[in-house]
Structure formats: structure tokens, C-alpha cells
Amino acid sequence: MRTELTDTTSSKVDRALLAARRAIGSPTMGLVLTLVVVTDEENAYDAVRAASEASREHPCRIIAVIKRTSRGPYKLRQTRLDAELRVGSDAGSGEIVLLRLHGALIEQAGPVVLPLLVPDAPVVAWWPVDAPADPARDSLGALAQRRITDAGSAADPVAALDERAAAYAPGDTDLAWTRLTPWRALLAAALDQKPLPVTGATVESEGENASAELLARWLEDRLGVAVTRVTTEGPVITRVRLETTGGEIRVDRPEGALATLILPGRPDRKVALKIRSGAELIAEELRRLDADEVYGSALRRRPLQTALSA
């Protein structure tokens, strides 16, 4: 069921949601959290679709805050809130509220969203693009226990990571870090199989890749060794090498969903290491609502080795 409201208010949206649930015979809510997606019109469709797919694992109310900017002098822009509500089969496993903010209302997103949060449930805020410099102090970020950004969408991903590090607060995370979960698990397992002292490491990837930079910082932070960054043609991260006293541990993924794990004295092994979709990344982040201390430590680690070109 879909309902559209033009030039409305938060209280009217809340009442319309209740009426829509009653109309489909589901007056009560079985939602575990509120996911606030802050985006522009250009990226709204993909972001809402990813959030909706993630809600199959985590039933939630998705509130998409779509900031509509207009040309011309600011004082002449119309201040207005338009909303589209989706419940039932149109909303997957939860509810979807699309809020389009016009004019001066763009700067008042927090008070607009506050009445629409699921009562007594955690709040997660996600900026697919154009994240604020300090998410925890943003009017929407201040409502959330977890704040998800994506440095990979920034014009300068590495500079975006430095900006995140300067403003880091417990509860912050970034999809550039989430993309590394299979890499980190594989490298940790490799060192469990070959528990040898690591003397150095190398991360090879396409240039200006936020995940590769975070992986290098994580290795430096965990292993206490300098990590060399090598720029290749990609795509994304193509190889990681760990230099140990017993030989080199290497993970090669030149392309595709398969990587080769090479351990000293053992046969090469193929392992799955695919590039995951946005929905899979968001679903992973919604599994935990506590502070990610490992991410915070890696994010704030200063590089010990400059980048090289292949």
C-alpha cells in the first residue's frame, strides 16, 4: 500500500502510517530498529532499494530523508515537506517513509524525523553519499546509536577517511571498512594456520581506494609493522602480502569472485572473496549496534609507509 502526502507535517505522516497499517490489517509493529537514509534525489532509488533488501534480515522502518535543492536565491525557495509511505507488500519486511525536504526545512531534518522513529528501538543513520564532516554532531546523526558513512563515494576517499578520523565518535563506521570483512577474516585465518612473526606487509589496489587504505592501517595497527601501498590497475584490492620469518603469505585476487591463498609450505587454495552488494554491506552493519573499537583504532592509525606504483 502506498500513500502520498504533499506539503505535510511529521505528525500527519505519523497518523497516515497508523492508518495505512490498520488498512492492511496490521495495526501493531514488529520492527527492530529505524534506519534513517540521508541522500539526494539522484541516489535515493539505489539507497532505498539496498535498505529494503537489508530489511529482510532486519525488519525496520526505513526513513529516507531526500534533500531537494532548488536553484535561485535561498530565501525564495519554497519550504515544504512531501512524503510517500509504503507499507505491506510495497515495503518488504518493514515500512518505508520517503521524506522530501525543500527549502529551509533541509537544515531542520532532525526535528522532522524525530516523531517518526520507532518507539524504544535503536536508530541507525546512513549517508550513502555526501556525509557530514562530523556525523555524531549532525542533527540526524545525533539521533542514532550507529552512524554509517561511505568514504568510497567521496571525491577524495583517503582524505574522507582522514576527516572521519578527526571527528570519530563511538558508533561511527564506514562501508569502506565493511567491505574488508572477508579480507580481514581470511588474513586472520591465514596467520592462525601459520603463526609466524610478521616483519612487513604490502597492500596492492587501484589508486585512491578507501578500503585498501583502511586495510593497510588495520594491518599496521594490529601487527605493528610498516605497510607498503602499491597502486595497480585494480579492480579494488588485488593482492595482500605478509612477509614472515618463514616465508610470504599472499592473497591474490586479480579479478572476479575467487582469490588464491598462498601459504609457505602448503598447496595454493582457492577461496571465495567476492565484491558484495550495498544491501549485503548494510545488512552486515545492522547486525551490531555497539561501537566498533577495531575500526576506530585502524581509522586513526597514521600511515607508516608511503604509496608506490606498480
C-alpha positions in Angstrom: 0.0 0.0 0.0 1.3 3.4 -0.9 0.2 6.8 0.4 1.4 10.2 -0.9 1.3 13.4 1.2 2.1 16.8 -0.2 3.1 19.9 1.8 2.6 17.9 5.0 4.0 17.7 8.6 5.6 14.9 10.6 2.5 14.4 12.8 0.3 13.9 9.7 2.9 11.4 8.3 2.8 9.5 11.6 -1.0 9.4 11.6 -1.0 8.3 7.9 1.3 5.4 8.8 -1.0 4.2 11.5 -4.0 4.4 9.2 -2.1 2.5 6.5 -1.2 -0.3 8.9 -4.8 -0.6 10.0 -6.0 -0.6 6.4 -3.9 -3.7 5.6 -4.9 -5.4 8.9 -1.6 -4.9 10.7 -2.0 -2.2 13.4 0.9 -3.4 15.5 4.6 -3.1 14.7 7.2 -5.9 14.7 10.1 -3.6 13.8 13.5 -3.9 15.5 15.0 -0.6 14.6 14.8 2.6 12.5 17.2 3.0 9.6 17.5 6.7 8.5 18.9 7.0 5.0 20.1 10.6 4.2 20.6 11.1 0.5 19.8 13.2 -2.6 17.2 12.5 -5.3 19.9 11.1 -7.7 21.0 8.4 -5.3 17.7 7.8 -3.5 16.4 4.9 -5.6 19.5 2.7 -5.2 19.9 3.6 -1.5 16.2 2.8 -0.6 16.4 -0.5 -2.6 19.6 -1.6 -0.7 18.0 -0.7 2.6 14.8 -2.5 1.7 16.7 -5.7 0.8 18.6 -5.5 4.1 15.3 -5.2 5.9 14.5 -8.8 5.0 17.1 -9.8 7.6 16.4 -6.8 9.9 12.7 -5.7 9.8 12.8 -2.0 10.3 11.2 1.3 9.5 13.3 2.9 6.7 13.1 6.7 6.7 14.7 8.2 3.6 15.5 11.8 4.0 15.8 13.2 0.5 17.1 16.7 0.4 15.7 18.6 -2.6 17.8 21.7 -3.5 16.4 24.3 -5.9 18.1 26.9 -8.0 17.8 30.6 -7.2 18.2 32.7 -4.0 17.7 30.6 -0.8 15.1 32.9 0.6 12.9 32.4 -2.5 12.9 28.6 -2.2 9.7 27.1 -1.0 9.9 25.4 2.4 7.8 22.2 2.1 7.7 18.6 3.2 6.4 15.9 0.9 6.1 12.3 1.9 5.5 8.9 0.4 4.6 6.0 2.7 4.9 2.3 1.8 3.6 -0.5 4.0 2.7 -4.1 3.4 3.9 -5.8 0.2 5.2 -2.4 -1.1 7.7 -2.2 1.8 9.3 -5.6 2.0 9.8 -6.7 5.6 9.1 -3.3 7.3 7.9 0.2 6.4 9.3 2.8 4.1 8.9 6.5 4.5 10.2 8.8 1.9 10.6 12.4 3.1 11.4 15.1 0.5 12.6 18.2 2.2 12.5 21.5 0.4 14.0 24.9 1.2 14.9 25.9 4.8 13.5 22.5 6.0 16.7 20.9 4.7 18.5 22.3 7.7 15.9 21.1 10.1 16.0 17.4 9.2 16.4 16.2 12.8 13.2 17.6 14.3 11.3 16.4 11.2 12.5 12.8 11.6 12.3 12.6 15.4 8.5 12.0 15.7 8.7 9.2 13.1 11.3 7.0 14.9 10.1 3.5 16.1 9.5 3.9 19.8 12.1 2.3 22.1 14.1 0.9 19.2 17.6 1.6 18.1 18.3 4.2 15.4 20.9 3.8 12.6 21.8 6.6 10.3 23.3 6.0 6.8 24.7 8.5 4.4 25.3 6.8 1.0 26.9 10.0 -0.3 27.8 13.4 1.0 28.3 12.5 4.6 28.7 15.4 7.1 32.2 16.2 8.4 31.1 15.2 11.9 28.3 12.6 11.7 27.9 12.4 15.5 27.1 16.1 15.7 24.8 16.2 12.7 21.1 16.7 13.6 20.3 13.3 12.3 23.4 11.5 13.4 22.8 12.7 17.0 19.6 10.6 17.0 21.4 7.4 16.1 23.3 4.8 18.0 25.2 3.8 14.8 26.2 6.1 12.0 27.3 4.7 8.6 29.2 6.6 6.0 30.9 5.6 2.8 34.3 7.2 2.1 34.3 5.3 -1.2 31.7 7.6 -2.6 33.8 10.8 -1.8 35.7 12.7 -4.5 38.9 12.0 -2.4 38.4 8.8 -0.5 41.6 8.9 1.5 41.0 12.5 2.5 37.5 11.5 3.6 39.0 8.8 5.9 41.2 11.4 7.5 38.1 13.6 8.0 36.3 10.7 9.6 39.3 10.0 11.9 39.4 13.6 13.1 35.7 13.5 14.0 35.4 9.9 15.1 33.0 9.1 17.9 32.0 5.6 19.2 29.2 4.3 17.0 30.7 5.6 13.7 31.5 3.2 11.0 32.1 3.3 7.2 31.2 0.9 4.4 34.8 1.0 3.2 35.5 -0.9 6.4 32.6 -3.3 6.0 33.9 -4.2 2.5 37.0 -5.5 4.3 35.3 -8.1 6.5 36.1 -11.1 4.2 39.7 -9.8 3.7 40.3 -9.4 7.4 38.8 -12.8 8.2 40.9 -14.5 5.5 44.2 -12.8 6.6 43.5 -13.6 10.3 42.8 -17.3 9.4 46.0 -17.4 7.4 48.0 -16.2 10.3 46.2 -18.7 12.6 47.4 -21.5 10.2 50.9 -20.1 10.0 51.5 -18.3 13.4 54.8 -16.7 12.3 56.1 -13.2 13.2 55.2 -10.7 10.5 58.0 -8.4 9.5 56.3 -6.3 6.8 53.3 -6.2 4.6 52.1 -4.8 1.2 48.6 -3.9 0.0 48.1 -3.6 -3.8 45.0 -1.9 -5.1 43.6 0.6 -7.6 44.5 4.2 -6.7 42.6 6.2 -4.1 40.7 3.2 -2.7 39.3 3.8 0.8 39.1 0.1 1.7 42.7 -0.5 0.7 43.8 2.4 2.8 41.8 1.1 5.8 43.2 -2.4 5.3 46.8 -1.1 5.4 46.0 0.9 8.5 44.4 -2.1 10.1 47.5 -4.3 9.4 49.8 -1.6 10.8 47.7 -1.2 13.9 47.3 -4.9 14.6 50.8 -6.2 13.5 52.9 -3.1 14.3 54.7 -3.2 11.0 55.1 -0.7 8.1 52.7 -1.5 5.2 53.6 -0.5 1.7 50.8 0.7 -0.5 51.2 -0.3 -4.2 48.9 1.2 -6.9 47.7 -1.2 -9.6 45.1 -1.1 -12.3 42.6 -2.9 -10.0 39.8 -3.6 -9.7 39.7 -2.6 -6.0 42.1 -4.6 -3.8 44.1 -7.1 -5.9 46.8 -8.5 -3.6 47.9 -8.5 0.0 51.4 -9.9 1.0 52.5 -10.6 4.5 56.3 -11.1 5.0 57.0 -13.5 7.8 60.2 -15.2 9.1 59.0 -18.4 7.5 58.2 -17.0 4.0 55.5 -14.9 2.4 51.8 -15.3 3.0 49.9 -13.9 0.0 46.3 -13.4 -1.1 45.8 -12.8 -4.8 42.5 -11.6 -6.3 43.3 -10.1 -9.7 39.6 -10.1 -10.7 36.3 -12.0 -10.2 34.9 -13.6 -7.0 37.8 -16.0 -6.3 41.1 -15.4 -4.7 44.2 -17.6 -4.2 45.6 -18.1 -0.7 49.3 -18.9 -0.8 50.9 -20.1 2.4 54.6 -21.2 2.9 54.9 -25.0 2.5 51.3 -25.6 1.7 49.3 -26.1 -1.6 47.7 -23.0 -3.0 44.0 -22.8 -2.2 41.1 -21.0 -3.9 38.8 -19.1 -1.6 35.6 -17.0 -2.2 36.3 -13.3 -2.0 33.5 -11.6 -4.0 32.7 -7.9 -4.1 29.5 -7.6 -2.1 26.4 -5.5 -2.9 25.3 -2.5 -1.0 22.4 -4.4 0.5 24.8 -7.1 1.9 27.0 -4.4 3.4 24.1 -2.6 5.1 22.7 -5.9 6.4 26.1 -6.7 8.0 26.3 -3.3 9.7 22.8 -3.7 11.1 23.9 -6.9 12.9 25.7 -4.9 15.6 24.8 -1.7 17.3 27.8 -1.4 19.7 30.9 0.7 19.0 33.4 -0.9 16.6 36.6 -0.2 18.5 38.8 -2.1 16.0 37.5 0.2 13.2 38.1 3.3 15.3 41.7 2.2 16.1 42.5 1.4 12.5 40.9 4.6 11.2 43.0 6.8 13.4 46.3 4.9 12.6 48.7 7.2 10.7 50.4 5.6 7.7 53.9 4.3 8.3 54.8 3.7 4.7 54.2 5.9 1.6 52.5 4.6 -1.5 54.3 3.1 -4.5 53.2 2.5 -8.1 53.3 -1.0 -9.6 
